[in-house]
Amino acid sequence: MLRLPEKVRPLLKRPLGKLFSDKKTAFDFVQRRRPSRLITVGDYATAEFLGAGFKPDIAVVDFRIMRSAVGGKIKRVINGYKVSTQNVKNPPATVTEELREALENAAPPTKIIVEGEEDLATLPAVLSAPLGSVVAYGQPGEGIVLVEVSDEKKREIEKILQMFE
């Protein structure tokens, strides 16, 4: 299990990809890119993409937004996405081997439901995604971040994870 140290937290406050304050612009970007795989991390991003008609190849959720239980509409949208489901445990401020393996071995379409917290799932999601994929997650109070998966982005994420304990 990798644990997020305090000194790395500020690094992860900044978007890991392109920040879109307008979700329609983010959706248009994804449609134009036609990613090899679309991975959504977090209940907000997953519900927004599902609501816009996208079918994520992998959706990672924990039924919480900013540490509060999600409301009925978001939960209904996510539960309405009837695909293969895998449950994993991942405590707050960690990346467990169980989460990493679930992302690496997921056969799309799959919904990964995290008991604990999925906030850091973007990191292993980028590492496990095929090149040309897009990983989408919510940036609290700012919008949606889209991470285009490239060799360079994978190296950047590996460096961040090497700082974990």
CORWONOR-V839098 format. One record per backbone hydrogen bond with DSSP energy under -0.5 kcal/mol. NH is the residue of the N-H (numbers start at 0). CO is the residue of the C=O. Records with the same first field share a line. If there is no record, write none. Layout:
NH->CO ; CO
//
This chain:
1->94
3->92
4->2
7->4
8->4 ; 5
9->5
10->7
11->7 ; 8
12->8 ; 9
13->9 ; 10
17->145
18->16
19->143
20->18
22->20
25->21
26->22
27->23
28->24
29->25
30->26
31->27
32->28
33->29
34->29
35->131
38->36 ; 133
39->57
40->135
41->59
42->63
45->41
46->42
47->43
48->44
49->45
50->46
51->47
52->49
53->48
55->53
56->37
57->37
58->109
59->39
60->58 ; 111
64->67
67->64
69->62
74->70
75->71
76->72
77->73
78->74
79->75
80->77
81->79
82->80
83->108
85->110
87->112
89->114
93->90
94->1
99->95
100->96
101->97
102->98
103->99
104->100
105->101
107->105
108->56
109->56
110->83
111->58 ; 109
112->85 ; 110
113->60 ; 111
114->87
115->113
116->89 ; 114
120->117
122->119
123->119
124->120
125->121
126->122
127->123
128->124
131->148
132->129
133->36
134->146
135->38 ; 133
136->144
137->40
138->142
139->137
141->138
142->138
143->19
144->136
145->17
146->134 ; 144
147->145
148->132 ; 146
149->147
153->149
154->150
155->151
156->152
157->153
158->154
159->155
160->156
161->157
162->158 ; 159
163->160
164->2
//
